[in-house]
């Protein structure tokens, strides 16, 4: 591969029409070997590696867990590889947080019924060579022998280590030891990428009685934050919101007993369906969000509470989120993120007559909240979910729409919720879509999403996505005709926006920071060097847009020639910002 930045082009005669406002990738089916229905999709990305996993379940399925990998662009995907090592075909279940990618390592978690059809347990496997080979799967300790103690709920918290193979994982399991619907929490922790696991027992009162549901987890350094819905300490069958923290990787827990964060009196509210917790490494904020039936016994509302000292202290009361009428309108799926010192809450509610996705933001640790912003398209939506963002300013959000054919859409904010690119369709509009999960790759600056789609009659796993930054050819691309290029939604930080061109696609042209442009070496790369600083670039505007000067294309390119373009934001060879996906045109 050749590492190069500044190239230019010889004029070409093209036939072009303005492209759509957002250039999305065509959806690709991942479970091409599936014999049943694809279930439980999950996706994770880091640097130049992306992994998607699912299980091939339902009637006729192989009941195995599979992985497919791509680079950080998510454009082409490998054939599925089986991750579990079950010699039989016991049922298995994956979920949205089942896969985690750090460096060249891929970590996969799933629940498995191979030891009992009524008491499943969590299994784990890892590849440290980008999915080429896999280790020996492990059955995770849940405090009871294999085949006993049913797993009712589980979540995985993950954090990249300071060196390869030292990644941190916290597995939080809700275990029902007697099939009595009274669960207990069991915590397993590794600080060496799964080579060894240790148990982190909670204070005794947590393990004695009560219901444990809808668990959430967040990690920042040695700090572990856990939240869940439970009725074990409230003196009521209604669930309250509980919280526990550790500041030493789970060696000890800070509170003698878990503390109740929901401010309704015992029996005065019921925490339902969703509990999420998030923190970041740029502030001391910890945010917990949940759904609760407090004002009404049938309609949920969204609530949030924020600690400004890493969970040591909390406000006396939680906050009702949203400008709907609580108790009259119904709020459903929700999520929460801490982003550059701000806290964002998203949810769907039916104040308009149908479910739409809204976001609310606080920039002052919950003292005040900005007005609600609709972050879904007019198609509405449900089940909003953020991608992990590590506390950064980029917020990637996905959901599925309400109007049949249901599709997966994604919304994106690059400035911690100040502005949004709303409602970009990532799936095809031909069938019913469910269980969308989203990931954001900061290396390339692109969003990727996986989902289930029944366009083939049963659910199968698909992947798609987009880059917010786009390049559009403008004008009639023919010899002697005026043309130029416009770019949109770049970062707006570096001074220039420009266009790279080649007659060949591929991975031969690589930027100095290692990003693949999608272009390969061709005579156009050497025929007109120097134009990127003039005819093929323009001043980058603060809003991330640019336009190249209008030029007349010379002749000399035969009709039917395929050309590929990439938009870039740049200062010089060693300072390159976002790049667009490849735009391909054919001369006439």
C-alpha positions, 0 to 999 in steps of 0.5 A, spaced: 500 500 500 502 507 498 501 512 504 499 518 500 495 524 501 496 530 496 494 528 489 490 531 484 486 529 477 486 530 470 479 533 468 474 527 466 468 527 463 462 524 467 455 524 468 452 526 475 446 528 478 446 531 485 447 525 490 442 525 496 443 529 502 446 523 506 450 518 503 448 511 506 451 504 505 447 499 502 445 494 507 448 487 507 446 480 510 451 477 515 448 471 517 449 468 510 450 461 513 444 461 517 439 455 518 434 458 522 433 466 524 438 470 526 437 473 533 440 477 538 445 482 534 451 486 537 456 490 534 462 493 537 468 497 533 475 500 535 480 503 531 481 499 525 477 493 527 469 491 527 466 485 529 458 483 529 455 477 532 449 474 533 446 467 534 442 462 529 436 460 533 429 459 532 426 453 529 431 449 524 437 454 527 444 451 528 443 454 535 451 457 535 454 464 536 457 467 530 462 473 528 463 477 522 469 482 522 470 488 518 475 493 518 473 500 522 470 502 515 465 496 516 464 496 508 466 489 507 465 483 512 468 476 513 464 470 512 461 468 519 465 464 524 462 460 530 465 462 536 462 457 541 464 450 542 458 447 544 458 440 541 451 440 541 445 444 539 443 447 545 439 454 545 444 460 546 442 467 546 446 474 545 444 481 546 446 488 544 452 488 549 455 481 547 461 483 543 466 488 545 472 490 541 479 493 543 485 493 539 486 486 535 481 483 541 474 481 540 470 479 546 464 475 546 459 473 551 452 469 551 447 465 555 447 458 554 442 452 555 447 446 554 447 444 561 440 445 563 434 447 559 431 451 565 437 454 568 442 457 562 449 460 564 453 465 561 459 463 556 465 467 554 470 467 549 476 471 546 480 472 540 486 476 540 488 476 533 482 480 529 477 473 529 482 469 526 483 464 531 479 463 538 481 461 545 477 456 549 470 458 551 469 459 559 463 458 563 462 464 567 462 463 575 455 465 577 455 462 584 452 455 583 454 449 580 453 448 572 445 447 571 443 450 577 441 457 578 437 460 572 440 467 569 434 472 569 438 478 566 445 480 565 450 485 563 457 486 561 461 493 562 467 494 558 473 498 558 480 498 554 486 496 558 492 500 558 496 495 554 494 489 549 490 484 553 489 487 559 482 489 558 477 490 564 470 486 564 465 486 569 459 481 568 453 482 572 448 477 573 441 476 576 441 469 578 435 465 581 437 460 585 431 456 586 426 458 581 422 463 586 423 469 582 427 472 587 434 473 584 441 475 587 446 479 584 453 475 582 459 479 579 465 477 575 471 481 574 477 480 569 483 485 569 487 481 564 482 480 558 479 474 560 485 470 562 483 470 569 476 472 573 475 473 580 468 474 584 466 481 587 461 479 592 456 484 594 455 486 601 450 480 604 443 484 604 444 484 597 444 476 596 439 474 601 432 476 598 428 480 593 427 481 585 433 484 581 431 486 574 433 491 569 441 491 571 445 497 568 453 498 569 458 503 567 466 503 568 471 509 569 478 507 571 477 503 577 470 505 578 465 501 577 457 503 578 452 498 578 444 500 578 438 495 578 431 495 579 429 491 585 424 490 591 428 487 596 429 493 601 423 497 600 418 493 603 413 493 597 412 488 591 414 495 587 421 496 584 425 501 586 432 503 583 438 501 587 445 503 586 452 500 588 459 503 587 466 500 587 473 505 587 478 499 586 475 494 581 470 491 585 475 489 591 470 492 596 464 496 595 463 503 597 456 502 601 454 497 606 448 496 603 446 498 596 442 505 596 436 507 593 436 513 588 429 513 586 425 518 590 418 515 591 417 512 598 416 505 598 410 502 594 410 509 591 413 508 584 415 502 580 421 502 576 420 498 569 423 495 563 429 500 563 435 502 567 441 505 564 448 508 568 453 512 564 460 516 566 466 518 563 473 520 564 473 527 563 468 529 569 466 526 575 459 525 573 455 519 574 448 519 571 442 514 572 436 514 567 430 509 568 423 508 566 418 508 572 410 508 573 410 513 579 405 518 577 400 513 573 400 505 574 400 504 567 404 510 563 411 510 564 415 516 565 423 518 564 427 519 570 434 521 571 439 522 577 446 525 577 452 525 581 457 530 581 463 526 585 463 519 582 457 516 585 459 518 592 453 523 594 447 524 590 441 529 590 435 528 595 430 527 589 431 525 582 428 529 576 422 527 571 425 528 564 421 531 558 416 536 556 410 530 555 404 530 560 407 525 565 401 520 567 397 521 561 402 520 555 406 514 555 414 514 555 417 507 553 425 505 551 430 510 554 438 511 554 443 515 558 450 518 556 455 523 559 458 526 553 463 532 554 461 534 561 453 534 559 448 529 560 443 526 555 437 522 556 433 519 550 426 516 550 420 515 546 413 518 548 406 519 545 405 526 546 404 527 538 399 521 538 404 516 536 411 515 538 417 519 537 424 519 539 426 525 544 432 528 547 433 532 553 440 535 555 443 538 561 450 542 561 450 544 569 449 537 572 442 537 572 440 544 575 437 545 569 435 541 562 434 544 555 427 543 552 426 537 549 429 536 541 426 531 537 431 526 534 427 521 530 424 522 523 417 523 522 416 516 521 417 516 529 420 510 533 421 506 539 427 502 542 432 508 542 439 506 544 446 510 544 453 507 542 458 507 547 462 513 546 467 513 552 465 520 554 466 524 548 462 529 544 460 524 539 453 521 540 450 516 535 443 513 536 439 508 533 432 506 533 426 502 529 421 506 526 413 505 527 410 506 520 410 499 516 415 497 513 419 498 520 426 501 518 432 502 522 434 509 523 440 513 526 441 520 529 448 523 530 450 529 534 458 531 534 457 536 539 455 533 545 447 534 543 447 541 541 446 539 534 443 533 531 443 529 524 436 526 525 433 520 522 438 517 517 435 510 514 440 505 515 436 499 513 432 497 507 425 499 506 422 493 504 420 489 511 420 489 518 426 491 522 427 490 530 433 490 535 437 495 532 444 496 535 449 502 533 456 503 534 461 509 532 468 508 529 472 514 531 478 512 527 474 513 520 468 517 523 463 513 521 456 510 524 455 502 523 448 499 525 446 491 525 439 489 526 434 484 524 430 484 518 425 479 515 425 481 508 427 473 507 421 471 511 424 470 517 429 474 521 436 475 518 442 479 521 444 485 516 449 491 517 449 498 514 451 505 516 454 511 513 459 517 514 456 524 516 461 527 512 459 527 504 462 529 498 457 531 492 459 532 485 455 538 482 454 540 474 454 536 468 460 532 468 462 532 460 468 535 457 468 543 457 462 543 462 463 547 468 463 543 474 465 543 482 464 539 488 461 540 495 462 537 502 458 537 508 458 535 515 465 535 516 468 537 522 470 544 520 476 545 524 482 544 519 482 550 513 481 546 507 476 541 504 478 537 498 477 532 493 481 525 492 480 522 485 482 515 482 480 510 477 481 504 481 478 503 488 481 499 493 486 499 499 492 501 495 492 509 498 493 510 505 493 516 509 499 517 513 495 516 520 493 509 517 486 510 514 484 507 508 481 512 503 478 506 499 482 508 493 488 505 489 494 507 485 492 509 478 495 514 473 490 520 475 494 520 482 500 522 478 497 526 472 495 532 475 499 533 482 498 540 485 491 541 484 488 539 491 491 546 493 487 550 488 482 547 483 480 541 487 479 544 494 476 550 498 476 553 504 473 549 510 467 553 513 465 553 521 459 548 519 463 543 516 462 545 509 466 547 503 466 548 495 471 547 490 472 552 485 468 551 478 472 549 473 471 546 466 473 539 465 477 538 459 476 532 454 481 526 454 477 521 458 474 515 454 466 514 455 465 509 460 471 510 464 469 509 472 472 514 477 472 514 484 472 520 489 473 521 496 472 528 500 477 530 505 478 535 510 486 537 511 491 542 513 497 538 510 500 531 509 500 530 517 494 533 519 488 530 516 481 530 518 475 526 516 474 523 510 468 521 506 466 514 503 468 513 496 463 516 491 463 513 484 461 515 477 462 513 470 464 518 464 459 519 458 
